[in-house]
Amino acid sequence: MTQSHRGKVERGACGDRRQFTAGGLVLLEDIRRTPLLVDPRGAERAESAATGQTAARVGPTVCPCDRVLADVRLAMLGVRLPLAVLGDDVEGEPPSAGRVRIPVTADELDRALVAGGLIIADCESTPVGSLADLSTGPDGEWVEGHLVVASALPLRQGESRVVVVAERPLTEPDLQHLRKLDSDEVVLVVPTAGPTPDGLPAAVLRQCLEAVAPAEFTLLPLPISWRGTAVDDALASAVTTALDGTHLFRTRPATEVHRHAGDLLWVDALERVQAARKTPATNPDELLAKVLPVLTRWRPPRHSRGLVVFFTGLSGSGKSTLAKALADHLAAQADRTVTLLDGDVVRRMLSSGLGFDRAGRDLNVRRIGFVAAEVARHGGIAVCAPIAPYDESRAAVREMVEAVGDLVLIHVATPLAECERRDVKGLYRKARAGVVTQFTGISDPYDEPMDAEIRIDTSGTSPAESLAVITDYLVKGGWLARGPGKG
């Protein structure tokens, strides 16, 4: 296959690499211009791509979630994913080679089957790929079709190739282990589709790997979306097979069972970074010490790290009272911006068009979480006080926030009887009379959080006492400095 390449030489402590883009894949070759991506089936792929372009002109456009989109992009590089349906978080039997399944709505499925094709696009509606020769299953929840392979992965250059699938930064024991293998080449796979199971953003992991990878390693960015489940092992194996690897070395996240000395060193390093209060963490491992500045920019010490304090509880439990008191206290004590996101105010200003059914409540809480995460991303403090009745919604908020900062979940666990006795707004009376429907605690469920950092029952404590419990927790955790005259 003949390709014209334009690129730039990247120089760093680990040597010189030349980076190119071809067929949507970032390629790397050394300065001797030995290409690391060679496609021996150029004519076949050109014909296939032309067929795909024709198919892409017909059929509805589907914009799947980020995980499905990453799986599609990986499959378009020739990786046969061990998934019955792309986006699954459990291993399953895939369809025949060259075909994939993606989840679709009933309307998308009907229109695709009529048109005989389907366009897969990203969140900005830019086409990424297409499916042709469609079929579906008995439940109609997915569509299967032929997916055009757009590019080939680098071919093996020698007798042996170690594929390192990275889910954390490299350590000295990792390099020692790889040197013992004495392989002809080492391909270091850099996942680019979302955070690791530890929450490390893809861009941060890439910076860490590029900072310490030996010059003889081939760094290969691939759109791998980790699940944090047992299927991650199968994904790593599938990538290794597609790369014609003879050995797989997977650097595991702190969330998994640790199999190598390097894994244990990473667990310690991550704990140090997360727990740092006023001064950045240190590390005895030479490679981890080199990337600590990158990790510290991602997770600054707690006194300057973005923070979201998220109250949840029944109507009338005292959430808003405590949230406002805390926001006022933080504004006076902290040297950072403080944003109060009260549930009623957000409903009026951001979510006035949403209903009070489960979908509307869920989206309202996720909107609050998104805004709060943006506050935390820039080092501020957000105090939120929605009812947030569902575990799923709160988990989504925690995921958004902890990608950029810390979250402290406070369950205001005032009993229903006390909340109903207070009934400041008269809503419980209306709910009992059937005037107000889908009311949390009466006609709609409240999932009590099992992961709350603080639990407060305001029926037996004053607002000042409850506030003291919260501020003491924040001081002990290192997010807030102790006030004058307090020890």
SEDREN-722889 format. One record per atom (N, C-alpha, C): x negated, y, z negated. Coordinates in steps of 0.02 Angstrom, whole numbers, plus 50000, padded with zeros to 5 digits. Each point is the difference from the previous one (the first is absolute). Last residue first. Layout:
SEDREN-722889
XYZ ...
***
This chain:
SEDREN-722889
503825121646604 499514994649993 499395000950041 501815016150007 500314993349997 499484994550002 499825025250025 500194998249932 500324993249993 500065009750242 499595002649946 500294998149932 500534983450204 500105007049985 499585002349942 499394980050175 500335001049936 500045007449985 499984990950255 499555001649944 500405001049936 500664983750212 500145006549968 499525001149943 499914980250131 500305004550050 500085007149974 499174979449881 499505004350032 500295004750053 501014983449835 499834997350066 499515004250038 500875006749789 499604994049990 499794996950066 501445018750008 499355001949972 499564993949992 502214996650070 499615003250053 499315002249976 501524990849843 499814994950049 499565003150054 500955014549844 499474996049968 499754994650048 501855012950067 499375003850004 499424996349967 502174990349986 499775000350069 499335003650005 501094998949791 499814993250021 499705000150070 500925020049916 499354998449969 499764993150019 502165007150065 499485003350040 499314998449972 501854992449878 499934996250063 499455003050044 500565011449803 499674993749984 499894995850063 501225020050022 499305001549983 499614993749985 502354998750040 499625001450061 499265001349986 501204984549822 500115006850025 499625001050065 500974975749912 499435004649995 500195006850028 501404979950004 499755000249931 499415004749991 501154996250210 500565000249952 499765000549928 498674998050209 500105006749971 500575000349950 498144981650094 500725000249986 500145006649964 497904989750170 500245004749949 500754999449994 497564988450113 500734999049991 500235004249941 497754997550188 500295002649938 500754998550000 498714991650177 499445001349954 500255002449932 501344983650180 499945006849975 499415000649951 500994980850134 499315002350009 499905007149974 502084987250014 499564995849961 499285002450001 502615012050036 499314998950023 499604995749952 502714999550055 499535002549949 499284998550022 502205004150151 499484994949989 499505002849949 502695005050053 499365003349985 499504994549983 502555001250147 499514997449953 499405004749988 502675006250048 499404998650040 499444998049953 502135006749920 500214996350059 499434998650048 499505008549779 500714998449995 500214995650058 497765007849981 500154997849932 500724998149990 499465016250200 499504995749969 500184998649927 501765004750200 499665003849947 499544995449961 501714998450197 499284998450007 499595004149950 502305011350023 499824993050013 499244999450007 501985017249883 499324999750028 499824992650009 502105003049923 499975006050043 499325000350035 500814983749832 499994998150070 499985005950048 499904998549751 500685001050027 500034998150074 497954999249882 500454995249966 500715000450029 498425015750076 499834993350024 500464994749970 500175022449926 500274999350068 499864993050028 499075005249792 500735000049994 500334999050068 497685003049992 500184993349976 500764999449994 499075021050061 499984995150054 500204993049977 499705022949887 500664996850007 500034994650052 498095013749914 500305002050063 500704996950011 498684995249802 499985007350008 500385002350062 499754978049855 500405001650060 500065007550012 499344984749798 499785006950016 500425002750058 500354977849940 500245004449946 499825007350014 499204983150143 500705001250011 500305004549947 497764993349978 500065004250060 500735001850013 499574984749828 499795006749981 500055004950059 500464977250040 500515002749955 499835007249979 498444987550131 500585002350038 500525003349955 497435000049917 500544995250015 500595003350037 497405007750024 500575001749957 500594995450017 497575001550085 500434994149989 500565001449950 498155010450180 500395003149946 500584995349985 497544995950118 500704997749997 500335003449940 497775005550161 500305000749933 500734998050004 497484998050144 500724998950002 500275000249928 497775009450141 500214997949934 500764999650001 497865000450194 500705000749982 500114997549929 497855009950178 500254995749947 500745001449987 498615003250242 499915002449931 500264994949950 500024996850242 499655006549998 499865002549929 501144979350059 499545000450056 499585006449996 501774995449848 499364997049981 499524999450058 502235008750033 499615004349954 499314997149988 501584987850132 499815006350033 499535004149956 500894980149909 499534998650054 499775006350034 501675001749835 499354998449970 499484998650055 502225003450069 499705006249975 499314998749971 501264981550065 499785003750059 499675006549980 500994987249831 499394996750024 499735003650061 502065006949915 499465002149956 499344996950021 501954993550116 499855007150012 499405002249959 500834978249965 499695000650065 499805007250015 501234994749801 499304998049997 499645001250066 502165014749927 499834993650031 499244998749996 501305020449921 500264993949968 499714993450025 499645027249987 499594994750030 500204993249974 500525024549939 500234993949967 499584994150024 498715022950010 500624997250029 500254994149958 498015017949979 500514997749953 500644997850035 497085007650015 500624998150035 500514997349951 497535014950031 500444997149949 500684998950032 497265004150084 500725000250015 500374996549944 497435012150053 500404995749956 500735000950020 497575003150153 500485002949955 500364994949957 498314997350186 499745000949933 500475003149950 500374993050236 499615006249997 499795001849929 501314980750046 499464999650050 499545006149995 502024998849873 499434996449970 499414999750048 502005009450080 499745004249945 499374996849970 501164987550156 499645005450033 499725004949949 501364982549922 499354997450023 499605005450035 502205005149935 499564999549941 499314997550020 501675000750166 499805006849981 499514999749941 500924979550065 499575002750053 499755006949982 501574989649857 499344997049996 499525002750052 502255006750008 499685002949941 499294997349993 501294990450165 499835006950018 499655003549942 500864978649961 499404999750042 499785007050023 502024997949881 499434998849956 499354999750040 501995002250122 499905005949959 499394999249955 500744981550128 499645005050040 499875006449961 501274983049894 499324997750013 499605005250039 502305003849963 499615000749938 499274998150011 501494996650179 499905007149987 499595001349938 500624977750054 499525002650049 499855007349988 501674989549866 499324997649984 499485002950049 502095015349967 499964992750009 499274997949989 500905022749998 499804996949937 500054992350005 499445019350203 500534997849957 499734996949936 498885020150163 500014992949983 500604998549954 499275022050085 500374996150049 500074992749983 498735016149870 500715001749996 500424995950049 497535000849923 500394994150016 500755001349999 498225016749955 499694995450046 500464994450025 500705017949845 499545003350046 499724995450054 501574993149821 500285005950033 499555002450057 499304981749866 500624998150034 500285005950039 498175003649859 499804996750062 500614998050040 500385008949787 499745005250045 499804997050067 500704985449827 500565004050025 499775005250050 498324986549892 500444996250043 500565004150030 497615010849940 500584997549962 500494996750048 497385007549998 500494997450049 500584996849962 497745017849958 500554996349970 500504998250054 497215006549984 500625000350039 500534995849967 497435012849953 500494995349975 500655001250038 497115005250019 500695001850017 500474994549975 497715003749866 500214997850066 500725002250013 498615000549793 499745005050047 500164998050072 501344995149750 499574997450054 499765005750045 501495004449812 499394996649976 499524998050056 502195010950032 499635004149950 499334997049982 501484988850148 499835006450032 499605004549953 500864979549918 499434999050045 499795006550033 501935000249863 499404998649960 499384999450044 502105002250104 499815006349967 499364999149960 500924980850097 499745004550052 499785006649970 501064984749857 499334997850018 499705004650053 502225003849937 499565001649944 499284998050016 501664994450156 499895007249999 499525001949944 500644977550012 499595001850058 499855007450001 501464991349834 499304998249987 499565002150058 502315003550026 499765003949942 499264998749988 501114987050162 499885006850024 499735004449944 500604977449947 499455000550047 499835007250018 501764989249852 499525005049976 499405000950046 502134986550020 499504996849956 499515005049971 501905002850164 500105001849930 499494997149953 500284987150221 500235006849994 500155001649926 498224980850037 500705001350014 500155007549998 497484992750061 500484998449948 500705002050020 497145005050053 500584996450026 500464998249942 497645016450076 500514997949952 500554996350036 497305006050052 500644998450030 500484997449946 497575013950059 500364997449942 500724999250021 497535002150136 500735000550003 500284996849936 497465010850099 500404996149953 500745001250012 497205003650100 500715001250008 500414995349956 497515006749926 500344995550047 500745001750004 498235009349853 500135003850062 500364995850052 499414991649783 500165006949982 500145004350062 499304976650014 500715001249985 500165007249985 497994993450170 500144998849928 500705002449982 499854994350254 499615004249954 500124998049928 500324987350235 500254999649931 499565004349955 499575001050230 500664996850004 500334999949931 497825008050015 500445004850036 500704997250006 498404986049907 500185005349953 500425005450034 499084982250127 500534997549957 500255005449952 498155005050136 500594999150043 500604997849957 497905001749893 500275006750018 500624999650044 498884979549943 500395002949946 500245007150016 498534984450130 500675002050024 500435003049944 497744992349962 499965004450058 500695002450023 499784984049825 499785006649976 499985004950058 500424977450046 500595003349972 499835007049974 498234986850080 500455001950055 500625003549974 498394991949842 499725005250042 500485002350055 500704991149753 499874997050066 499795005650048 500665004949773 499324997450006 499844997050069 501725021249932 500004992850014 499294997550009 501855022149906 499344997850023 500044992550013 501925022249987 499754993449980 499294998950027 500975025249943 500074994550048 499694993549975 501045017949827 499404999550042 500094994150048 501765005549851 499725006650014 499404999850047 501334979749973 500415005449974 499735006850017 500054972450095 499595005949988 500445005949979 500734977450070 500035002049930 499605006349985 500114989750220 500695001449979 500025002949930 497914992950088 500255005850036 500705001949976 499044980649911 499635005949978 500265006350033 500874979150068 500235001849933 499655006249975 499274991250203 500665003050007 500285002049933 497944988550003 499935006750029 500685003450006 499944977449926 499725004649949 499955007150027 500694983550150 500515000749947 499755004949948 498484993950166 500505004750024 500555001049949 498344984049955 499715006749997 500515005250024 500594977650021 500015002049930 499705007049991 499924990150214 500705001449982 500045002549928 497914992650082 500195006650027 500715001949982 499174978449950 499745005049953 500195007150022 501634980650078 499305001650009 499795005349949 502234991350013 499624994150018 499265001450007 502525009149883 499345002050022 499564993950010 502765006050019 499524995949963 499315001350029 501665020250040 499964992850013 499534996549953 500415024250010 500634996849985 499994992550009 498195015350056 500034998649928 500644996449980 499064996550251 500185005649957 500054998049927 498324988050187 500685000049973 500135006149956 498484991450222 499905003749937 500685001449971 499164980350176 500525004949983 499835003249933 498894985150214 499835002449933 500495005649984 499644978450190 500415005449974 499775001849930 498894987250237 500075000549928 500465005949983 499614994350223 499824993449973 500054999949924 501365015350202 499534999649945 499854992949979 501405012350180 499564994350013 499464999549946 501925015350011 499335002650011 499494994550014 502264994849949 500025004150060 499325002950017 500214987849799 500094995650058 499995004050065 499985012049799 499364996650010 500034995450060 501985010449932 499555004950029 499324996850015 501574987049886 500225001150069 499555005050036 499644996049769 499804994250041 500195000950073 500725016149844 499275000450009 499754994350043 502264999849942 499865005550046 499265000550014 500724984749837 500164997550068 499875005550052 499765005649773 499484995150019 500104997650072 501655013849906 499405003850018 499424995450019 502164992749913 499935000350073 499385003850022 500764997749769 499584994650024 499905000150076 500535023649893 500274993349986 499534994850028 499925024350032 499904998849929 500304993449978 499865011150226 500634998949964 499914999749925 498635012750223 499984995149945 500684999749965 499185006650255 500435002649946 500054994749946 498285007050221 500244994849954 500405003449944 498785007150232 500615002049966 500314994449957 497295005450060 500574996250025 500635001849960 497165007150052 500655001949972 500564995950032 497314994949972 500564999450046 500655001949966 497084999949986 500615002349967 500575000150050 497584986349979 500475003150047 500635001849962 497344997249908 500704997949998 500385003550055 497685004449950 500104994450045 500724997349998 499205018249859 500035002150071 500154994250047 500914999849743 499354999750035 500095001550074 501695010149814 499924994150044 499325000250034 500975017249848 499514995249975 499894994050046 501535019350039 499455003049962 499454995049982 502094994450111 499535003250046 499395002749963 501784990649874 499654994950039 499485003150046 501385014449872 499574996049956 499604994950039 501625012850114 499435004249980 499514996149957 502024989350056 499565000650058 499395004349984 501694997949837 499624993850008 499525000550058 501455018049971 499504999849946 499584993750005 501815002550149 499475004950016 499455000049947 501954986649967 499574997350053 499435004750016 501035000049751 500215001950068 499504997550052 500554988349762 499475004050031 500205001850071 501224985849837 500215006850011 499475004550031 499984975649952 499815004149943 500235007250006 500324984150177 500434998349944 499825003849936 499365012850220 499864993249977 500494998249944 500755018450187 499554998949944 499884992649986 500605009050254 500275000549933 499504998149946 499354995050231 500725000949997 500255000049928 497694995950088 500195007050008 500745001449989 497704981849946 500735000650009 500215007450001 497664987750068 500235005749960 500755000850010 497944980150033 500675002350019 500235005349951 497554990150083 500345002649941 500675003150021 498144981150098 500525004850019 500375002049937 497494988250067 500515001349949 500475005350026 498074980550107 500315006749997 500525000249945 498484981650024 499785003950058 500305007049999 499664987149765 500404999550061 499705004350055 499464992849753 499535000650056 500374999150067 500644998849752 500324996350055 499575000250063 499405012349804 499864992849993 500304996050056 500455023149983 499324998950024 499834992549996 502065007349911 500015000150073 499304998750029 500255002049764 500344993950025 499984999750076 499185019449898 499554994349985 500314993550026 501295019550013 499475000150050 499524994249989 501725002749841 500284998450066 499454999650052 499435007249781 500094992850005 500314997950067 499805023549959 499354996750011 500074992450003 502175013450070 499565000249941 499344996550018 502315013050134 499494994949994 499585001049937 502655007950022 499325001850020 499514994249991 502514993150049 499695004149948 499315002150026 501324985550123 500565002949964 499765004349942 499024987550246 499905004149941 500665002649971 498844979350152 500635003649999 500025003849933 498054988350165 500145002649933 500645004050004 498744980050153 500505005350000 500145001949928 497894987350142 500365000849937 500485005950008 498744982750182 500265006749986 500384999849934 498164984650175 500405000749939 500215007349992 498794992650193 500274993649978 500465000849940 499795021650153 499524994749985 500344993649978 501185020350063 499385001050038 499494994349988 502885003650000 499424998049960 499375000250043 502075016450055 499814993050006 499384998649958 502015019549964 499304998650019 499844992550001 502525006850051 499555001249944 499284998350021 502015009050169 499694994049971 499565002149941 502375011750107 499275000149997 499744993549970 502375003550048 499725006050031 499244999850004 502214982350000 499365001049964 499625005550036 502764995449992 499405000850041 499395001149955 502294986149943 499655006249984 499365000450040 502564986450002 499304999950021 499705006949988 502084991849844 499845001550069 499254999450014 502314999149808 499354997150020 499885001750074 501535010149776 499974998750071 499304997450016 501755001049767 499375001450034 500074998750075 501804996849846 499635005049962 499335001750032 501904983350053 499975006450035 499615005449964 500554975449956 500255005249956 499975007050032 499194979850112 500714999249985 500295005649957 497865006150153 500184994449958 500734999849984 498735009750233 500135001649930 500194993849962 498655010750243 500464995149971 500115002149928 498775010250253 500255000249932 500434993949982 498305011050179 500214993049995 500274998649930 498525020749984 500394997750058 500174992649990 498995023849856 500174992950002 500414998650062 498065020249922 500664998050024 500084992549997 498465023149889 500004993750038 500714998550022 499405021249908 499404996349979 499944993550041 501305026350017 499994992850014 499334996849981 501115021449878 499514998750052 499964992550013 501355012549830 500314997450061 499524999450058 499545005249766 500085005950041 500304998350068 499474983349838 500495004449967 500115006450039 499224979450148 499825001949932 500505005149973 500604979950184 499705006749994 499825001449927 500824980150198 499805000849930 499635006649995 501914988550179 499415004349991 499875000849926 501314980550164 500005004049939 499355004049996 501784983850181 499355002349976 500075004549940 501834990850130 499494995150017 499305002149978 502365009949980 499495003150043 499464995050021 501734992949853 500325002350061 499495002750049 499274993949786 500174994050038 500345001950066 499485017449849 499394997050028 500164993950043 501745010949880 499775004150056 499384997050033 500864989249806 500484999750055 499755003950061 498715001249802 499974993450031 500474999650060 500045019449866 499384999650040 499954993450037 501805002649851 500085004350058 499384999850045 499954988549794 500464996750046 500095004150064 497695003249875 500705000549980 500434996650053 497434992149952 500405005150034 500695000349969 497234988649975 500685001149973 500355005750037 498154983750118 500035006049958 500715000849974 498184980450121 500675001949979 499955006349957 498404987950211 500075002249931 500745001349986 498114987350192 500665002549982 500015001949926 498094990250112 500195005550044 500685003049984 499584975149924 499485004950014 500245005250049 501904988349854 499464997750044 499525005750017 501265003849773 500234997350064 499404998050043 499664999049733 500135005050052 500294996850063 500144993249731 499814997450066 500155005250053 499405007749745 500524996350036 499754997850068 499415013649738 499764996550060 500564996150032 500475022849863 499854993049987 499784996850064 500775022549987 499474999749949 499864992949976 500955012850245 500134995549944 499435000449950 500005011150216 500225003949942 500154995749940 500274989450240 499525005149982 500285004449944 500704974550026 500235006550025 499495005249977 499394978349964 500594998250039 500285006350033 497384997349937 500635002749975 500584997850045 497365000150001 500344994249970 500665002049969 498615010950221 500145001049929 500404994149972 498225004550203 500624996349991 500164999849925 498525017650162 500024996349937 500684996649994 499265015250181 499894992950009 499994995949937 500475024050038 499284998850007 499844992650005 502205007949962 499815002450067 499254999550012 500944994849787 500174994850049 499805002150070 499755015849831 499514994649990 500134994450050 501525017749994 499365002350027 499464994649994 502114995849903 500065000350073 499335001950031 500175000849767 499984993150023 500044999750077 500265020949897 499314997749994 499934992950025 502175008749990 499625003350053 499264997949998 501424992749828 500154996550063 499605003050057 499815010949794 499704993349997 500124996150064 500985021749972 499285000350010 499684993050001 502565001350073 499635002649944 499254999450013 501525001950218 499994995949939 499605003349944 501365007250226 499455002949959 499984996149935 501014996650269 500044998149930 499405003049964 501495003250246 499385001249963 500134998549927 501244988850230 500015005149947 499325000849966 500214992050261 500154997749934 499995005649949 498475000350225 500694997949989 500084997949927 497925007050095 500455005050027 500734998249990 498094986349940 500085005549953 500485005350025 499314980950131 500504998249949 500145005949954 498315002550159 500644999650033 500564998649950 497814999949923 500215006850015 500675000150036 499004979249955 500255003149939 500235007150012 498964988350176 500664997149986 500315003249939 497815005850050 500465002950050 500704997549990 498304990749868 500165006849978 500475003450048 499204978750056 500464999649944 500215006949976 498364998350168 500654998050027 500524999849945 497815004349934 500255005650040 500694998550028 498844983049887 500285004849954 500275006150037 498914983350126 500604997249969 500345005049955 497935005650095 500535000050051 500664997649971 498054999749858 500235006750017 500585000050049 498684983549850 500614998750037 500325006650022 498004997949864 499864995950058 500624998750043 499135019749823 500614996350018 499874996050063 498635013149780 499954997650069 500624995850014 498785017049806 500654997750023 499944998350073 498165008249879 500274995349951 500714997850019 497675009450144 500715000849983 500234994649951 497615012250033 500264993350006 500735000149980 498305018750006 500574999450045 500194992850015 498375010349845 499724996650058 500544998650052 500465009749787 499725005050046 499634996750058 502114987349885 499395003049975 499685004350054 502684996449969 499434996650030 499375003449974 502904998149958 499345002149976 499474996350039 502835007650017 499454995450013 499365002949972 502865002149976 499355003349988 499454994950007 502454999650125 499594996949948 499355003849993 501735004250168 500305001149935 499604997149943 499264999650231 500594995849992 500335000749933 497755010149986 500214996950063 500604995649987 498035018349882 500704997949998 500184997350069 497585003149841 500395001250061 500734998349986 497345004649874 500714998449993 500385002050064 497384992949900 500355004050049 500734997850000 497855000049810 500514996350035 500335004650050 497684997949822 500365003550053 500504995350032 499024999649732 499794999150069 500455003550049 500175000449755 500004992950019 499814999050073 500245021449892 499494996449962 499944992850023 500965015950185 500085000049927 499454996049969 501225009650251 499384998649964 500135000649925 501344996450251 500105001649929 499364998049964 500695006650269 499584996149954 500145002449930 501815000450207 499495003949966 499614995449954 501544997450247 499984999649927 499465004249971 501374988150231 499725006349977 500014999849924 500204981650223 500025001649929 499735007049990 501144982650201 499565005749988 500095002149927 500344975050125 500285005549960 499495005649997 500624974250124 499615006150004 500365005549961 499904971749990 500425005950000 499565006150000 
***
